[in-house]
Amino acid sequence: MTAFTVWKFESPEGAAHASTLLENAERDGLVKVLDHAVVSWPVGADKPDAKHSHDDEKHGAGWGALWGLLIGSLFLVPVVGGVAGAAIGAISKATKDSGIDKKDLEKIRTEITEGTSALFAVTEDANLDRLGERFIGSGSTLITTNLTEAERDVLLETFGH
């Protein structure tokens, strides 16, 4: 099953470290990473920095469009009530069939703030128990996922709240 998840870290470097752990877990056969992006928002920066990971040029353009739409609209649009709401509304229309809804987008926008970072991941076939062992102590918080409630519960139990 394919899953979209967003994990928040309490430091600007946390998501980059988790990204390395995720890539190592993929090499070890614990998960198939379709793509992921890291958003880091250093203290004092007026906006976050985003890095998209996909290396395949053909597929990378499509994933780049997704990350650009999500990250650009969530974090680079001014935080002025109507403008921010309109941006989130537009993104939610584009992503609703993928299981990413307006509530998820609003939560991502409010949770990722200056001094934090986030790992956005699209994965398949994860061995959550073994993958979770890799992430112990990473200080992550699950912001959103499009997994079922039962799958989400396993994910939270494995990776911590």
Helices and strands as residue ranges (DSSP letters): E 2-9, H 14-27, E 32-40, E 49-52, H 57-71, I 72-76, H 81-95, G 96-98, H 102-111, E 117-124, H 128-135, E 140-145, H 149-159
